[in-house]
Amino acid sequence: MVTATQRFTLAEYLTYDDGTDRRYELVNGELVEMPSESDLNNAIAMYLIGVFIQVVPVQRLRRGTEVAVSGSRATVRVPDLLVLSEELEAALAGANRSIVMMDMPPPLLAIEIVSPGKENEDRDYRYKRSEYGARGIAEYWLVDPDQAQVTVLRLVDGLYEAAVFRGGDRLISPMFPMLKLTTTQVLQAGR
């Protein structure tokens, strides 16, 4: 059993098994159990996979892949969807665990679908924003069904610049300008 005060190194996290099917993120050395995905969040993620499959090879899309990020202590996040570069796809080829380590190139895009609740908003809007920026992830999307918006963050000189899209707004992705996608299409995917 993991206690609230127990701290893990990245190496300990990578070998941790509590004998259950629980999923964890590692946040500043502490295991944080990830709640089950809502049906809405899962439907949106699956819709986005279908959209991205039209513009990138399927081998470069990942759901459930972990990303080691820098922090005061070891931190590993699990975005809802990742788009990999060719170099990162090659680095992960044949790995026995789907985790982007610090010595690997960063993903091109991380997408988080915000779950309801203040704690989830803080995690996705504040903490992951700084962690993903420090990790060098060029683009980060926050799909927020409660706020009925999609925020596209583009990494510029080490900081994210945000563009917020609502309703019928066409999502503008600097990394994937060929996408023809509106906020409504994304948010209605699960309804």
BATOR-221407 format. One record per residue (C-alpha): residue in one letter; x, y, z. Coordinates in steps of 0.5 Angstrom, whole numbers, padded with zeros to 4 digits, always signed. Example, Ala and Ser with C-alpha at 12.3 -4.5 7.8 and 13.67 -1.06 7.14 Angstrom:
# residues 2
A+0025-0009+0016S+0027-0002+0014
This chain:
# residues 191
M+0000+0000+0000V+0003+0007-0002T+0002+0012+0004A+0001+0019+0003T+0008+0021+0005Q+0012+0016+0001R+0016+0019-0005F+0018+0015-0011T+0024+0016-0016L+0023+0015-0023A+0026+0009-0023E+0022+0006-0017Y+0015+0009-0021L+0017+0005-0027T+0018-0002-0023Y+0012+0000-0018D+0006-0005-0018D+0001-0005-0013G-0003-0012-0016T-0009-0008-0019D-0011-0005-0025R-0010+0002-0022R-0007+0008-0026Y-0002+0013-0023E+0001+0019-0025L+0007+0021-0021V+0007+0028-0019N+0013+0031-0015G+0015+0024-0013E+0008+0022-0010L+0003+0017-0014V-0003+0020-0015E-0009+0015-0018M-0012+0017-0024P-0020+0017-0024S-0023+0013-0029E-0024+0017-0036S-0032+0019-0037D-0035+0017-0043L-0035+0024-0045N-0028+0025-0045N-0027+0018-0048A-0031+0020-0054I-0028+0026-0055A-0021+0023-0055M-0023+0017-0060Y-0026+0023-0064L-0020+0027-0064I-0016+0020-0066G-0020+0020-0072V-0019+0027-0074F-0011+0026-0073I-0011+0020-0077Q-0013+0024-0083V-0006+0028-0082V-0001+0024-0079P+0001+0016-0079V-0003+0012-0074Q+0004+0010-0071R+0005+0017-0069L-0001+0017-0065R-0001+0015-0058R-0007+0014-0052G-0004+0012-0045T+0003+0014-0046E+0007+0017-0040V+0011+0023-0041A+0017+0024-0036V+0017+0032-0035S+0022+0036-0030G+0019+0038-0023S+0022+0039-0016R+0022+0031-0016A+0020+0026-0021T+0014+0027-0025V+0010+0023-0030R+0004+0025-0034V-0001+0021-0038P-0004+0026-0043D-0011+0024-0046L-0007+0024-0053L+0000+0025-0056V+0002+0026-0063L+0009+0024-0064S+0015+0026-0068E+0018+0021-0073E+0024+0022-0068L+0020+0020-0062E+0016+0015-0066A+0023+0011-0067A+0026+0012-0060L+0020+0009-0057A+0020+0003-0062G+0021-0004-0059A+0020-0001-0052N+0017-0005-0047R+0013+0001-0044S+0010+0007-0047I+0014+0012-0044V+0017+0018-0046M+0023+0019-0042M+0027+0026-0041D+0033+0024-0046M+0028+0023-0052P+0025+0028-0056P+0019+0031-0054P+0012+0030-0057L+0009+0035-0062L+0003+0035-0059A-0001+0034-0052I-0008+0034-0051E-0012+0034-0045I-0019+0033-0044V-0021+0037-0038S-0025+0033-0033P-0030+0037-0028G-0027+0040-0022K-0023+0045-0019E-0017+0040-0018N-0017+0038-0025E-0017+0045-0028D-0011+0047-0023R-0008+0040-0026D-0009+0041-0033Y-0009+0049-0034R-0003+0051-0029Y+0001+0045-0027K+0001+0041-0034R+0002+0047-0038S+0008+0049-0034E+0011+0042-0034Y+0009+0041-0042G+0012+0048-0043A+0019+0046-0040R+0019+0039-0043G+0019+0043-0050I+0012+0040-0052A+0011+0045-0058E+0003+0045-0058Y-0002+0043-0052W-0009+0043-0053L-0014+0044-0047V-0021+0041-0049D-0026+0043-0044P-0033+0041-0044D-0035+0045-0038Q-0033+0051-0041A-0035+0050-0048Q-0028+0051-0051V-0021+0049-0053T-0015+0052-0052V-0009+0052-0056L-0003+0053-0053R+0003+0054-0058L+0010+0054-0055V+0014+0061-0056D+0021+0062-0053G+0020+0057-0047L+0013+0060-0046Y+0006+0058-0048E+0002+0063-0052A-0006+0061-0052A-0011+0062-0057V-0018+0060-0054F-0024+0057-0059R-0031+0057-0058G-0037+0055-0062G-0036+0055-0069D-0029+0057-0069R-0025+0054-0073L-0019+0051-0069I-0012+0054-0071S-0007+0049-0070P+0000+0052-0071M+0003+0045-0071F-0003+0042-0076P-0005+0048-0080M-0009+0043-0085L-0014+0041-0080K-0021+0043-0081L-0024+0042-0074T-0029+0047-0070T-0030+0047-0063T-0037+0045-0064Q-0035+0039-0067V-0030+0037-0062L-0034+0038-0056Q-0040+0035-0059A-0036+0028-0061G-0039+0025-0054R-0046+0028-0054
